[in-house]
Amino acid sequence: MRKLALFDLDNTLIPFDSDHAFGQYVAELGWVDAQQHREQNEAFYRQYKAGTLDLAAYLRFALQPIAGRDLDTLHAAHAAFMRDVVMPQIQPAARQLVERHKEAGDLCCIVTATNTFVTRPIADVFGVEHLIGVELERDGQGRYTGNWVGTPSFREGKIVRTEQWLGEQGLSWKDFDQIWFYSDSINDRPLLEHATHPVVVHPDPLLAAIAQEKGWPTLDLST
């Protein structure tokens, strides 16, 4: 029996939103007008939680602080973000969930709406090779331009991007007897409904109501 295990990242494998947190972090670094950036960051996060996020507007906002910035500076800042923000919050139960799927021989992939600059090092902490996130455009010197490429992995885009990734592996949905997907967010309803085994993790109120209606199991990774 072949199984596919897909994991949302923010507020699922990690108990916070890495995109939102990195926005707070760049404000602390002084890369942006701190007060204005924090206010906009909070406004977009409220939209996200309500399922009403204008993704293009949010991406233009979130990617502006890293656009054109020296890569060494970016990587040093991200390493500090990992040390100060990410690593102290990773829960053993989340690591154990991923390890159970890996040890069972399942094909594992993190599917997140956060960009790959922020999330690749976090996926590495969980030992997950395959990561689907918002892919970022680079200029001739390798610096980020502030734009993105391809379909963003958000809402229905998570299905599109996962299908593309599977195709690159010479696979498709039908090659799996079981498709697991773990998520907290109402924005992930399309992929949860596509999975044979949807599991909600610390669900937001909108998703919790749907999970109760549909009988989807709920998982707590905070202990």
C-alpha positions as a Markdown table, in Angstrom:
| # | Residue | x | y | z |
|---|---|---|---|---|
| 1 | Met | 0.0 | 0.0 | 0.0 |
| 2 | Arg | 1.5 | 3.3 | -1.1 |
| 3 | Lys | 0.8 | 6.4 | 1.0 |
| 4 | Leu | 1.3 | 10.1 | 0.6 |
| 5 | Ala | 1.6 | 12.3 | 3.7 |
| 6 | Leu | 1.1 | 16.1 | 3.1 |
| 7 | Phe | 1.7 | 18.6 | 5.9 |
| 8 | Asp | 0.7 | 22.2 | 6.2 |
| 9 | Leu | 3.4 | 24.1 | 8.1 |
| 10 | Asp | 2.1 | 27.2 | 9.8 |
| 11 | Asn | 0.0 | 26.6 | 12.9 |
| 12 | Thr | 0.2 | 22.9 | 12.0 |
| 13 | Leu | 3.7 | 21.5 | 12.3 |
| 14 | Ile | 4.8 | 24.7 | 14.0 |
| 15 | Pro | 2.6 | 26.4 | 16.5 |
| 16 | Phe | 2.7 | 29.9 | 14.8 |
| 17 | Asp | 2.7 | 31.4 | 11.3 |
| 18 | Ser | 6.2 | 31.7 | 10.0 |
| 19 | Asp | 5.3 | 34.3 | 7.3 |
| 20 | His | 3.6 | 36.5 | 9.9 |
| 21 | Ala | 6.5 | 36.0 | 12.3 |
| 22 | Phe | 9.2 | 36.8 | 9.8 |
| 23 | Gly | 7.3 | 40.0 | 9.0 |
| 24 | Gln | 7.5 | 40.9 | 12.6 |
| 25 | Tyr | 11.2 | 40.0 | 12.6 |
| 26 | Val | 12.2 | 42.2 | 9.7 |
| 27 | Ala | 10.4 | 45.1 | 11.5 |
| 28 | Glu | 12.6 | 44.5 | 14.5 |
| 29 | Leu | 15.7 | 44.5 | 12.2 |
| 30 | Gly | 14.8 | 47.9 | 11.0 |
| 31 | Trp | 14.4 | 46.9 | 7.3 |
| 32 | Val | 11.0 | 48.6 | 7.2 |
| 33 | Asp | 9.0 | 51.3 | 8.9 |
| 34 | Ala | 8.3 | 49.2 | 12.0 |
| 35 | Gln | 4.9 | 50.5 | 13.1 |
| 36 | Gln | 3.4 | 50.7 | 9.6 |
| 37 | His | 4.7 | 47.2 | 8.7 |
| 38 | Arg | 3.4 | 45.7 | 11.9 |
| 39 | Glu | 0.0 | 47.2 | 11.3 |
| 40 | Gln | -0.2 | 45.9 | 7.8 |
| 41 | Asn | 1.1 | 42.6 | 8.8 |
| 42 | Glu | -1.6 | 42.2 | 11.4 |
| 43 | Ala | -4.3 | 43.3 | 9.0 |
| 44 | Phe | -3.3 | 40.8 | 6.4 |
| 45 | Tyr | -3.1 | 38.1 | 9.1 |
| 46 | Arg | -6.6 | 38.8 | 10.1 |
| 47 | Gln | -7.7 | 38.4 | 6.5 |
| 48 | Tyr | -5.9 | 35.1 | 6.2 |
| 49 | Lys | -7.6 | 33.7 | 9.3 |
| 50 | Ala | -11.0 | 34.9 | 8.1 |
| 51 | Gly | -10.4 | 33.2 | 4.7 |
| 52 | Thr | -10.6 | 36.5 | 2.8 |
| 53 | Leu | -6.9 | 37.2 | 2.1 |
| 54 | Asp | -6.0 | 39.0 | -1.2 |
| 55 | Leu | -2.9 | 36.9 | -1.8 |
| 56 | Ala | -1.3 | 39.0 | -4.5 |
| 57 | Ala | -1.6 | 42.1 | -2.3 |
| 58 | Tyr | -0.1 | 40.2 | 0.6 |
| 59 | Leu | 2.8 | 38.8 | -1.4 |
| 60 | Arg | 3.7 | 42.2 | -2.7 |
| 61 | Phe | 3.8 | 43.4 | 0.9 |
| 62 | Ala | 5.6 | 40.4 | 2.5 |
| 63 | Leu | 8.3 | 40.1 | -0.2 |
| 64 | Gln | 9.2 | 43.8 | -0.3 |
| 65 | Pro | 11.6 | 43.7 | 2.7 |
| 66 | Ile | 13.8 | 41.0 | 1.1 |
| 67 | Ala | 13.7 | 42.3 | -2.5 |
| 68 | Gly | 17.1 | 43.3 | -3.8 |
| 69 | Arg | 18.8 | 42.6 | -0.5 |
| 70 | Asp | 22.2 | 41.0 | -0.3 |
| 71 | Leu | 21.9 | 37.2 | 0.0 |
| 72 | Asp | 24.5 | 36.9 | 2.8 |
| 73 | Thr | 22.5 | 39.5 | 4.8 |
| 74 | Leu | 19.3 | 37.6 | 4.2 |
| 75 | His | 20.7 | 34.2 | 5.1 |
| 76 | Ala | 22.3 | 35.6 | 8.3 |
| 77 | Ala | 19.0 | 37.2 | 9.3 |
| 78 | His | 17.1 | 33.9 | 8.6 |
| 79 | Ala | 19.6 | 31.9 | 10.7 |
| 80 | Ala | 19.0 | 34.3 | 13.6 |
| 81 | Phe | 15.2 | 34.0 | 13.0 |
| 82 | Met | 15.5 | 30.2 | 13.2 |
| 83 | Arg | 17.6 | 30.4 | 16.4 |
| 84 | Asp | 15.5 | 33.0 | 18.2 |
| 85 | Val | 11.9 | 32.3 | 16.9 |
| 86 | Val | 11.5 | 29.0 | 15.2 |
| 87 | Met | 13.6 | 26.4 | 17.1 |
| 88 | Pro | 12.3 | 27.3 | 20.6 |
| 89 | Gln | 8.7 | 26.6 | 19.5 |
| 90 | Ile | 9.0 | 23.3 | 17.6 |
| 91 | Gln | 7.1 | 20.7 | 19.6 |
| 92 | Pro | 8.3 | 17.1 | 19.9 |
| 93 | Ala | 4.9 | 15.7 | 19.0 |
| 94 | Ala | 5.1 | 17.5 | 15.6 |
| 95 | Arg | 8.5 | 15.9 | 14.9 |
| 96 | Gln | 7.2 | 12.5 | 16.0 |
| 97 | Leu | 4.2 | 12.8 | 13.6 |
| 98 | Val | 6.5 | 13.4 | 10.6 |
| 99 | Glu | 8.9 | 10.6 | 11.7 |
| 100 | Arg | 6.0 | 8.1 | 12.0 |
| 101 | His | 5.1 | 8.7 | 8.3 |
| 102 | Lys | 8.7 | 8.6 | 7.2 |
| 103 | Glu | 9.4 | 5.4 | 9.1 |
| 104 | Ala | 6.3 | 3.9 | 7.5 |
| 105 | Gly | 7.8 | 4.6 | 4.1 |
| 106 | Asp | 5.3 | 7.2 | 3.1 |
| 107 | Leu | 6.1 | 9.9 | 0.6 |
| 108 | Cys | 6.2 | 13.1 | 2.7 |
| 109 | Cys | 5.9 | 16.7 | 1.6 |
| 110 | Ile | 5.3 | 20.0 | 3.3 |
| 111 | Val | 2.7 | 22.1 | 1.4 |
| 112 | Thr | 2.6 | 25.7 | 2.6 |
| 113 | Ala | 1.4 | 29.1 | 1.4 |
| 114 | Thr | 4.5 | 30.7 | 2.8 |
| 115 | Asn | 7.4 | 31.3 | 0.5 |
| 116 | Thr | 10.3 | 28.9 | 0.2 |
| 117 | Phe | 12.9 | 31.4 | 1.4 |
| 118 | Val | 11.2 | 31.4 | 4.8 |
| 119 | Thr | 10.2 | 27.8 | 4.9 |
| 120 | Arg | 13.1 | 25.7 | 3.4 |
| 121 | Pro | 15.2 | 25.8 | 6.6 |
| 122 | Ile | 12.2 | 24.9 | 8.7 |
| 123 | Ala | 11.4 | 21.9 | 6.5 |
| 124 | Asp | 15.0 | 20.8 | 6.9 |
| 125 | Val | 14.6 | 20.8 | 10.7 |
| 126 | Phe | 11.8 | 18.2 | 10.2 |
| 127 | Gly | 13.9 | 16.2 | 7.8 |
| 128 | Val | 11.4 | 16.7 | 5.0 |
| 129 | Glu | 13.1 | 16.9 | 1.6 |
| 130 | His | 10.1 | 17.8 | -0.4 |
| 131 | Leu | 8.7 | 21.3 | 0.1 |
| 132 | Ile | 6.0 | 23.1 | -1.9 |
| 133 | Gly | 5.8 | 26.8 | -1.2 |
| 134 | Val | 5.5 | 30.1 | -3.0 |
| 135 | Glu | 8.5 | 30.2 | -5.4 |
| 136 | Leu | 10.3 | 33.5 | -5.7 |
| 137 | Glu | 11.7 | 35.3 | -8.7 |
| 138 | Arg | 15.4 | 36.1 | -8.7 |
| 139 | Asp | 17.4 | 38.6 | -10.7 |
| 140 | Gly | 20.7 | 37.8 | -12.6 |
| 141 | Gln | 22.7 | 38.1 | -9.3 |
| 142 | Gly | 20.4 | 35.7 | -7.5 |
| 143 | Arg | 18.7 | 38.4 | -5.4 |
| 144 | Tyr | 15.0 | 38.2 | -4.9 |
| 145 | Thr | 13.0 | 40.7 | -7.0 |
| 146 | Gly | 9.9 | 40.9 | -4.8 |
| 147 | Asn | 7.9 | 38.9 | -7.4 |
| 148 | Trp | 6.8 | 35.3 | -7.4 |
| 149 | Val | 6.7 | 32.7 | -10.1 |
| 150 | Gly | 4.2 | 30.0 | -11.0 |
| 151 | Thr | 1.0 | 29.2 | -9.1 |
| 152 | Pro | 1.1 | 30.2 | -5.5 |
| 153 | Ser | 0.5 | 27.3 | -3.2 |
| 154 | Phe | -2.6 | 28.8 | -1.6 |
| 155 | Arg | -6.1 | 27.4 | -1.4 |
| 156 | Glu | -6.8 | 25.5 | -4.7 |
| 157 | Gly | -3.3 | 26.3 | -5.7 |
| 158 | Lys | -2.1 | 23.7 | -3.2 |
| 159 | Ile | -3.8 | 21.1 | -5.3 |
| 160 | Val | -2.4 | 22.5 | -8.5 |
| 161 | Arg | 1.2 | 22.6 | -7.1 |
| 162 | Thr | 1.0 | 19.2 | -5.5 |
| 163 | Glu | -0.2 | 17.7 | -8.8 |
| 164 | Gln | 2.7 | 19.4 | -10.6 |
| 165 | Trp | 5.2 | 18.1 | -8.0 |
| 166 | Leu | 3.8 | 14.5 | -8.2 |
| 167 | Gly | 4.1 | 14.7 | -12.0 |
| 168 | Glu | 7.8 | 15.6 | -11.7 |
| 169 | Gln | 8.2 | 12.4 | -9.6 |
| 170 | Gly | 6.4 | 10.4 | -12.4 |
| 171 | Leu | 3.4 | 10.0 | -10.1 |
| 172 | Ser | -0.2 | 11.1 | -9.8 |
| 173 | Trp | -2.9 | 11.1 | -7.1 |
| 174 | Lys | -4.2 | 7.7 | -8.3 |
| 175 | Asp | -0.8 | 6.1 | -7.4 |
| 176 | Phe | -1.6 | 6.3 | -3.7 |
| 177 | Asp | -4.0 | 4.2 | -1.7 |
| 178 | Gln | -4.0 | 6.7 | 1.1 |
| 179 | Ile | -3.5 | 10.5 | 0.9 |
| 180 | Trp | -3.0 | 12.2 | 4.3 |
| 181 | Phe | -3.2 | 15.9 | 4.8 |
| 182 | Tyr | -2.8 | 17.7 | 8.0 |
| 183 | Ser | -3.8 | 21.4 | 8.4 |
| 184 | Asp | -5.2 | 24.0 | 10.7 |
| 185 | Ser | -6.7 | 26.5 | 8.2 |
| 186 | Ile | -10.0 | 27.1 | 6.5 |
| 187 | Asn | -7.9 | 28.1 | 3.5 |
| 188 | Asp | -6.8 | 24.5 | 3.1 |
| 189 | Arg | -10.3 | 23.1 | 2.8 |
| 190 | Pro | -9.8 | 22.3 | -0.9 |
| 191 | Leu | -6.8 | 20.0 | -0.3 |
| 192 | Leu | -8.3 | 18.5 | 2.9 |
| 193 | Glu | -11.3 | 17.5 | 0.8 |
| 194 | His | -9.0 | 16.0 | -1.9 |
| 195 | Ala | -7.3 | 13.8 | 0.7 |
| 196 | Thr | -8.5 | 10.4 | 1.6 |
| 197 | His | -7.4 | 11.0 | 5.2 |
| 198 | Pro | -7.9 | 14.7 | 6.2 |
| 199 | Val | -6.8 | 15.6 | 9.7 |
| 200 | Val | -7.3 | 19.0 | 11.3 |
| 201 | Val | -4.6 | 20.2 | 13.6 |
| 202 | His | -5.4 | 23.0 | 16.1 |
| 203 | Pro | -8.1 | 24.1 | 13.6 |
| 204 | Asp | -9.3 | 27.7 | 13.3 |
| 205 | Pro | -13.0 | 28.2 | 14.2 |
| 206 | Leu | -14.2 | 28.0 | 10.6 |
| 207 | Leu | -12.3 | 24.8 | 9.9 |
| 208 | Ala | -13.3 | 23.3 | 13.3 |
| 209 | Ala | -17.0 | 23.6 | 12.3 |
| 210 | Ile | -16.4 | 21.9 | 9.0 |
| 211 | Ala | -14.4 | 19.1 | 10.6 |
| 212 | Gln | -17.2 | 18.5 | 13.1 |
| 213 | Glu | -19.7 | 18.4 | 10.3 |
| 214 | Lys | -17.7 | 16.0 | 8.2 |
| 215 | Gly | -16.3 | 13.9 | 11.0 |
| 216 | Trp | -12.7 | 14.7 | 10.3 |
| 217 | Pro | -10.3 | 13.7 | 13.1 |
| 218 | Thr | -8.6 | 16.5 | 15.1 |
| 219 | Leu | -5.0 | 16.3 | 16.3 |
| 220 | Asp | -3.2 | 18.2 | 19.0 |
| 221 | Leu | 0.5 | 18.6 | 18.5 |
| 222 | Ser | 1.0 | 21.0 | 21.4 |
| 223 | Thr | 1.8 | 18.2 | 24.0 |
